[in-house]
Amino acid sequence: MSSSSSPQYALERSVAISAVERACSLTDKVFRNLVTADTVTKKDKSPVTVGDYSAQAVVNAILGSHFDEDPIVGEEDSKDLQKPEAESLRKQIFALANEALKNPAQECPAVAEAESKANTQAWGERELTERELLAAIDRGTAEGGAKGRCWALDPIDGTKGFLRGGQYAVCLAFMVDGVVQVGVMGCPNLPHDASSAKPKEGEFGAGEKRSDLGTLFIAVRGQGAFQRPIQGGEEKRISMRQISSLSEASFCESVEAGHSSHGTNARIAELLGISAASVRMDSQAKYASISRGDGDVYLRLPVGDGSYQEKIWDHASGSLLVEEAGGKVSDIRGKDLNFGVGRTLRDNRGVVASQKEHHAKVIDAVRKALEEEGRGHL
């Protein structure tokens, strides 16, 4: 799929970038037009439903136009959308999806070249039909596995962050034989510069958005990690912050305590001599943040009895981003994440990401903290 003169997976990289760009533009529009103060207080999830379905339709349609035999592991299927009572929702979703597909790609020369050689229609030359968009959504029902090519998609990772005007991400990963090879993540509310203030939740809605927000993160195995504005621009290589001791580190953790115990995290920080305040945000944006030095350690520890199995789309693109930025990602036992056993990380418990040289010490502290809680069996 790539010429001998192109880097490995150059086409997959370009197609993924274009798909995520479009999905980010779409979800940003959904937030501005559909999310209100009442949405959050009334726990109205309809904007997330619209965003999830329409973004998945867009990404899957684009992937299908270039890699029609590649399975996709995604969150949604179209079963509920096909019900008669969903007609209004269906029309809204398909209008958004077709509008996003008409947007020109920012920087995808490899895609343009491939379309020219294949003599295929450029995306957006005609509107996709309802049947085609439903089929695109249903391309995301693959089971994954350890053989062959596969994509993993989370169209809106961090739904609560999305609704609050906080951090969320559009996450797309390409895998071969269960190993992540390409990861692209769009973070519409993350500043281009790690040193810039992140938006306060609810800071913007229908009004103007800060021009310094919206960052795209890209990684290809063995080729490094990069970021650039979602709107287009020069890619900049990124790397994790270099620290001589973990006492200089800071955690990047979930806003929601239900995703990973803040109390356990605090004990781990104490064991490691970390006193800096944690950076808290929703979604895989945490992976993106530590990959460019905004935070150093990301923990997603098992809660309760540890029976929950992490979904592959929640970690595939982010884990590669950290690894290519010089980090190490494993589960709480130090085992590599296994993306080749289906739709979940059933061989793993929890996730730990940190600088490679300090990873073993972080794992030791995690194990000690869990043992103190009587959860050392996890």
C-alpha positions in Angstrom: 0.0 0.0 0.0 3.0 2.3 0.1 5.7 2.8 -2.4 9.3 1.8 -1.8 10.3 5.5 -1.5 7.7 6.3 1.2 8.1 5.6 4.9 6.2 2.5 6.1 2.5 3.1 6.6 2.7 6.5 4.9 -0.8 6.1 3.4 -2.4 4.8 6.6 -0.9 7.7 8.4 -2.3 10.3 5.9 -5.7 8.7 5.7 -5.9 8.5 9.5 -5.0 12.2 9.8 -7.6 13.3 7.3 -10.3 11.2 9.0 -9.5 12.5 12.5 -9.3 16.1 11.3 -12.8 15.8 9.8 -14.2 14.1 12.9 -12.7 16.8 15.2 -14.3 19.5 13.1 -17.6 17.7 13.3 -17.5 17.1 17.1 -16.5 20.7 17.7 -19.6 21.8 15.7 -21.8 19.4 17.7 -20.6 20.9 21.0 -21.1 24.5 19.9 -24.6 23.9 18.4 -26.1 21.2 20.7 -24.4 21.5 24.1 -26.0 24.0 26.6 -25.7 24.5 30.3 -28.9 22.4 30.7 -27.3 19.5 28.8 -24.9 18.9 31.7 -27.2 19.6 34.6 -29.9 17.4 33.2 -27.4 14.7 32.2 -28.7 14.9 28.6 -26.4 12.6 26.5 -28.0 13.3 23.1 -25.2 15.5 21.9 -22.7 12.7 22.7 -25.0 10.3 20.8 -25.0 12.6 17.8 -21.3 13.2 17.9 -20.4 9.5 18.4 -22.5 8.2 15.5 -21.7 11.0 13.1 -17.9 10.9 13.8 -17.8 7.1 13.5 -19.7 7.3 10.2 -17.2 9.8 8.9 -14.0 8.0 10.0 -15.3 4.6 8.9 -16.5 5.9 5.5 -13.0 7.3 4.8 -11.2 4.2 6.0 -13.5 2.0 3.9 -12.8 4.1 0.8 -9.1 3.2 1.0 -8.9 0.0 2.9 -12.1 -1.7 2.2 -11.0 -5.1 3.5 -9.6 -3.8 6.8 -11.8 -4.5 9.9 -12.6 -1.7 12.3 -13.1 -2.1 16.1 -15.4 0.7 17.3 -17.9 1.5 20.0 -21.1 1.9 18.0 -23.4 0.0 15.7 -26.4 1.2 13.9 -29.1 -1.0 15.5 -30.7 1.8 17.5 -30.5 4.3 14.7 -32.5 2.0 12.4 -35.6 2.2 14.7 -38.5 4.2 13.4 -38.5 6.5 16.4 -34.8 7.5 15.6 -35.7 9.1 12.2 -35.1 12.6 13.4 -31.8 11.7 15.1 -30.7 9.7 12.0 -31.3 12.7 9.7 -29.3 15.0 12.0 -26.4 12.5 12.1 -26.3 12.0 8.4 -26.4 15.7 7.6 -23.4 16.3 9.9 -21.5 13.3 8.5 -22.0 14.4 4.9 -21.0 18.0 5.7 -17.8 16.8 7.4 -17.0 14.6 4.4 -17.2 17.6 2.1 -14.5 19.5 4.0 -11.2 19.5 2.2 -8.4 17.6 3.8 -5.7 19.8 5.3 -2.6 18.0 4.4 -2.9 14.6 2.8 -0.8 14.4 -0.4 -0.5 10.6 -0.1 -4.3 10.3 -0.1 -4.7 12.6 -3.1 -2.0 10.6 -5.0 -3.7 7.3 -4.1 -7.1 8.5 -5.3 -5.6 9.8 -8.5 -3.9 6.4 -9.3 -7.0 4.5 -8.4 -9.2 6.9 -10.5 -11.7 7.1 -7.6 -14.0 9.9 -6.6 -12.6 12.4 -4.1 -14.4 12.3 -0.8 -17.4 14.6 -0.7 -18.0 14.7 -4.5 -21.4 13.2 -3.7 -23.4 12.8 -0.5 -23.5 9.3 1.0 -26.9 7.7 1.2 -28.5 6.7 4.5 -27.8 3.1 3.7 -24.1 3.8 3.0 -23.7 5.8 6.2 -25.4 3.1 8.3 -23.1 0.5 6.7 -20.1 2.7 7.5 -21.1 2.8 11.2 -21.5 -0.9 11.2 -18.0 -1.4 9.9 -17.0 -0.8 13.5 -18.3 -4.0 14.9 -15.2 -6.2 14.2 -13.8 -8.4 17.0 -10.1 -7.6 16.5 -7.5 -10.2 17.1 -3.9 -11.1 16.6 -3.9 -11.7 12.8 -3.8 -9.2 10.0 -4.7 -5.6 9.6 -7.2 -3.8 11.9 -8.2 -0.3 13.0 -9.5 0.8 16.4 -11.7 3.9 16.8 -13.1 5.9 19.7 -15.1 8.7 18.0 -15.5 10.7 21.3 -13.2 9.5 24.1 -14.1 11.4 27.3 -17.8 12.0 26.9 -18.1 13.9 30.2 -15.2 16.1 29.2 -16.9 16.7 25.9 -20.2 17.8 27.6 -18.4 20.0 30.1 -16.3 21.8 27.5 -13.2 20.1 28.9 -10.9 17.6 27.3 -12.0 14.9 24.9 -10.3 13.2 22.0 -11.0 11.5 18.7 -8.7 8.4 18.7 -7.8 6.2 15.8 -5.2 3.5 15.7 -4.0 1.1 13.0 -2.7 -2.4 14.1 -1.0 -5.2 12.3 -1.1 -8.7 14.0 -2.2 -7.1 17.2 0.6 -4.5 17.4 -0.3 -0.8 17.1 1.6 0.7 14.2 -0.1 4.1 13.6 -1.8 6.3 16.2 -3.6 9.6 15.4 -5.4 11.5 18.2 -7.2 14.8 17.8 -7.7 16.9 21.0 -10.0 19.8 20.0 -9.7 21.6 23.4 -6.0 21.0 24.1 -3.7 24.0 23.5 -1.0 23.8 20.8 1.6 24.8 23.5 1.9 22.6 26.6 2.7 25.7 28.6 -0.6 27.5 27.7 -3.5 27.4 30.1 -6.1 24.7 29.3 -9.6 26.0 28.9 -11.8 26.0 32.0 -14.7 23.6 31.7 -17.6 25.5 30.3 -15.4 28.4 29.2 -16.7 28.3 25.7 -19.9 27.2 24.0 -21.6 28.9 21.1 -19.1 31.8 21.2 -15.7 32.1 19.7 -13.1 29.4 20.5 -9.6 30.3 21.5 -7.4 30.2 18.4 -4.6 28.3 20.3 -6.8 25.3 20.9 -7.0 22.1 18.9 -4.0 19.8 18.6 -3.4 16.7 16.5 -1.0 14.1 17.7 0.6 11.5 15.3 2.8 8.5 15.9 4.1 5.7 13.7 6.1 2.9 15.2 9.8 3.5 14.8 9.2 7.0 13.3 8.6 9.1 16.4 5.8 11.2 17.8 4.6 14.5 16.5 2.0 17.2 17.1 0.5 20.1 15.0 -2.6 22.3 15.1 -5.7 20.4 13.9 -6.3 23.3 11.5 -3.1 22.5 9.7 0.5 23.5 10.1 4.0 22.2 10.5 4.5 19.0 12.5 6.7 19.3 15.6 8.5 16.3 17.1 7.6 15.8 20.7 9.1 13.8 23.6 8.5 13.1 27.2 10.1 15.4 29.8 13.5 14.3 31.0 13.7 14.1 34.8 16.6 12.8 36.9 14.3 11.6 39.7 10.7 10.7 40.1 10.4 13.3 42.9 10.4 15.9 40.1 7.5 14.2 38.3 3.8 15.0 38.3 0.8 12.7 37.6 -1.7 13.1 34.8 -4.9 11.5 36.0 -8.7 11.3 35.3 -11.1 13.9 36.4 -13.5 11.1 37.3 -12.4 9.2 40.5 -14.5 6.2 39.2 -12.0 5.7 36.4 -9.0 5.4 38.7 -8.8 5.9 42.4 -7.4 9.3 43.3 -6.7 8.1 46.8 -4.6 5.2 45.6 -2.8 7.5 43.2 -2.0 9.9 46.1 -0.4 7.0 48.0 1.7 6.0 45.0 2.8 9.6 44.7 3.8 9.6 48.3 5.8 6.4 47.9 7.6 8.0 44.9 8.3 11.3 46.7 6.1 13.2 44.2 4.6 16.4 45.7 3.6 18.3 42.6 -0.1 18.7 42.0 -1.7 16.3 39.5 -2.8 17.4 36.1 -6.4 16.2 35.8 -8.3 15.8 32.5 -10.7 13.5 30.7 -9.9 11.1 27.8 -6.8 9.9 26.1 -5.6 13.5 26.1 -3.7 12.3 29.1 -1.5 10.2 26.9 -1.0 13.2 24.6 -0.1 15.5 27.5 2.6 13.3 29.0 4.0 12.5 25.6 5.0 16.2 25.3 6.0 16.8 28.9 2.8 18.1 30.4 2.8 15.6 33.2 5.0 12.6 33.5 3.1 9.6 34.9 -0.4 8.4 33.8 -2.1 5.8 36.0 -5.4 4.0 35.2 -5.7 1.6 38.1 -8.3 -1.1 38.5 -11.3 0.0 40.7 -13.3 -2.3 42.9 -12.6 -6.0 42.3 -10.6 -5.3 39.1 -13.0 -7.2 36.9 -13.4 -4.4 34.4 -11.6 -5.0 31.1 -10.2 -2.0 29.3 -11.3 -1.5 25.7 -8.6 -1.4 23.1 -9.9 1.8 21.5 -9.3 3.6 24.8 -5.6 3.0 24.8 -4.3 1.9 21.3 -3.4 5.3 19.8 -2.3 6.9 23.1 0.0 4.1 24.1 1.9 4.3 20.8 2.2 8.0 21.2 3.8 7.7 24.6 6.1 4.9 23.4 7.3 6.9 20.4 7.9 9.9 22.6 10.3 7.9 24.7 8.0 6.4 27.3 6.9 3.0 28.5 3.3 1.7 28.8 2.3 -1.5 30.6 -0.3 -2.8 32.9 0.0 -2.7 36.7 2.1 -5.9 36.6 4.6 -4.5 34.1 3.2 -6.6 31.3 3.0 -5.0 27.8 -0.6 -4.2 26.7 -1.9 -6.9 24.5 -4.1 -5.5 21.7 -4.4 -8.8 19.9 -7.0 -10.7 22.0 -10.2 -9.0 20.9 -12.1 -5.9 21.7 -10.7 -5.6 25.2 -7.3 -5.8 27.0 -8.4 -8.9 28.8 -4.9 -10.1 29.4 -4.1 -6.9 31.3 -5.1 -5.1 34.5 -5.0 -1.3 34.5 -2.5 0.9 32.7 0.7 2.6 33.7 2.6 5.1 31.5 5.8 6.9 32.4 9.3 7.6 31.3 11.0 4.4 30.3 13.9 4.8 32.7 11.6 5.3 35.7 8.9 2.8 34.8 10.0 -0.1 37.0 10.0 2.2 40.1 6.5 3.3 39.3 5.3 -0.3 38.9 6.9 -1.2 42.3 5.0 1.7 44.0 1.7 0.7 42.3 2.1 -2.9 43.6 2.9 -1.7 47.1 0.0 0.7 47.2 -2.4 -2.0 46.0 -1.0 -4.5 48.6 -1.6 -2.0 51.4 -5.3 -1.8 50.3 -5.6 -5.6 50.3 -5.7 -5.7 46.5 -2.3 -7.1 45.8 -4.0 -10.0 44.0 -4.9 -7.8 41.1 
